[in-house]
Amino acid sequence: MDLTAISTALVVIGASYGIGKIGSSAMDAMARQPEASKTIQTTAIVVAALVEGVALFGVVVTLLLGN
């Protein structure tokens, strides 16, 4: 198996775990404080977008270095 495929898979798995953790924590926080749900939701979306951006950068780097 190619090392590029393994490293790309690790980046994607890490990003999906991180985004899942963000969503889980946001739901827990909104259940505890419903009045702050709008702020929590906005923050969670921004952080998830940043994690996805880093993951995309990681995939691009692994694909470029693998060739």
Contacts in CASP RR format, 6 or more apart in sequence:
PFRMAT RR
TARGET T0000
AUTHOR 0000-0000-0000
METHOD contacts of the structure
MODEL  1
MDLTAISTALVVIGASYGIGKIGSSAMDAMARQPEASKTIQTTAIVVAAL
VEGVALFGVVVTLLLGN
2 66 0 8 1.000
3 66 0 8 1.000
4 62 0 8 1.000
4 63 0 8 1.000
4 65 0 8 1.000
4 66 0 8 1.000
4 67 0 8 1.000
7 62 0 8 1.000
8 59 0 8 1.000
8 62 0 8 1.000
8 63 0 8 1.000
11 55 0 8 1.000
11 58 0 8 1.000
11 59 0 8 1.000
11 62 0 8 1.000
12 55 0 8 1.000
12 59 0 8 1.000
14 55 0 8 1.000
15 51 0 8 1.000
15 52 0 8 1.000
15 54 0 8 1.000
15 55 0 8 1.000
18 51 0 8 1.000
19 48 0 8 1.000
19 51 0 8 1.000
19 52 0 8 1.000
22 44 0 8 1.000
22 47 0 8 1.000
22 48 0 8 1.000
22 51 0 8 1.000
23 44 0 8 1.000
23 48 0 8 1.000
25 44 0 8 1.000
26 40 0 8 1.000
26 41 0 8 1.000
26 43 0 8 1.000
26 44 0 8 1.000
29 36 0 8 1.000
29 40 0 8 1.000
30 36 0 8 1.000
30 37 0 8 1.000
30 40 0 8 1.000
30 41 0 8 1.000
33 40 0 8 1.000
END
